[in-house]
Amino acid sequence: EAAKQCGRARLMKIELPLAFEEFVKNSATPSDETFVFFSERGGADFAALKPSKKMTAVVGAEGGWEDAEIESARNN
């Protein structure tokens, strides 16, 4: 219903959950994909994002990201 309301022609693909470390180590980003990591400690500069056909958005738990998780995401 939400997809209809937004006018999407297709449903978005939602993957099964992965452990965070497994995800960041195995999520090589192809040049045609935009990878966005949302953190409560810093806003994203959406104006700087380049258009792409595929986007991976990573949103943390309600309690926020741990320092080690943020560092791991930056390093990978």
C-alpha positions as CSV (number, residue, x, y, z in Angstrom):
1,E,0.0,0.0,0.0
2,A,2.8,2.4,0.8
3,A,4.4,1.7,-2.6
4,K,1.1,2.5,-4.3
5,Q,0.7,5.7,-2.3
6,C,4.2,6.8,-3.4
7,G,3.5,6.1,-7.0
8,R,6.1,3.3,-7.3
9,A,5.7,1.0,-10.3
10,R,7.6,-1.8,-8.4
11,L,8.2,-2.8,-4.8
12,M,11.6,-2.1,-3.4
13,K,13.8,-5.1,-2.7
14,I,14.3,-5.7,1.0
15,E,17.1,-8.1,2.0
16,L,17.2,-10.5,4.9
17,P,18.9,-9.1,8.0
18,L,22.7,-9.6,8.3
19,A,25.1,-9.1,11.2
20,F,26.5,-5.5,10.9
21,E,30.1,-6.6,10.5
22,E,29.3,-9.1,7.8
23,F,27.3,-6.4,6.0
24,V,29.9,-3.7,5.9
25,K,32.7,-6.1,5.0
26,N,30.8,-7.8,2.2
27,S,29.0,-4.7,0.8
28,A,31.4,-3.6,-1.9
29,T,29.7,-0.6,-3.6
30,P,29.7,-0.7,-7.4
31,S,30.3,2.7,-9.1
32,D,26.6,2.8,-10.2
33,E,25.3,2.4,-6.6
34,T,24.9,5.0,-3.9
35,F,25.5,3.9,-0.3
36,V,24.0,6.0,2.5
37,F,24.8,5.4,6.2
38,F,22.4,7.3,8.4
39,S,23.7,8.3,11.8
40,E,22.2,10.4,14.6
41,R,25.6,12.0,15.1
42,G,25.8,13.7,11.7
43,G,23.4,14.6,9.0
44,A,23.8,13.5,5.4
45,D,24.5,16.0,2.7
46,F,21.7,14.9,0.3
47,A,22.6,17.6,-2.2
48,A,26.0,16.0,-2.6
49,L,24.6,12.6,-3.6
50,K,25.0,11.7,-7.2
51,P,22.0,10.1,-9.0
52,S,22.2,6.4,-9.4
53,K,19.9,3.5,-10.3
54,K,20.6,1.7,-7.0
55,M,20.8,3.0,-3.5
56,T,21.5,1.1,-0.3
57,A,20.3,2.9,2.8
58,V,21.6,1.7,6.2
59,V,19.6,2.8,9.2
60,G,20.6,1.9,12.8
61,A,18.7,0.8,15.8
62,E,16.6,3.1,18.0
63,G,19.5,3.4,20.5
64,G,21.9,4.6,17.8
65,W,25.1,3.3,16.4
66,E,28.1,2.3,18.6
67,D,31.4,4.1,18.0
68,A,32.9,0.8,16.7
69,E,30.1,0.4,14.2
70,I,30.5,3.9,12.8
71,E,34.2,3.4,12.5
72,S,33.8,0.0,10.8
73,A,31.4,1.6,8.3
74,R,33.8,4.4,7.5
75,N,36.7,1.9,7.0
76,N,34.7,-0.4,4.8
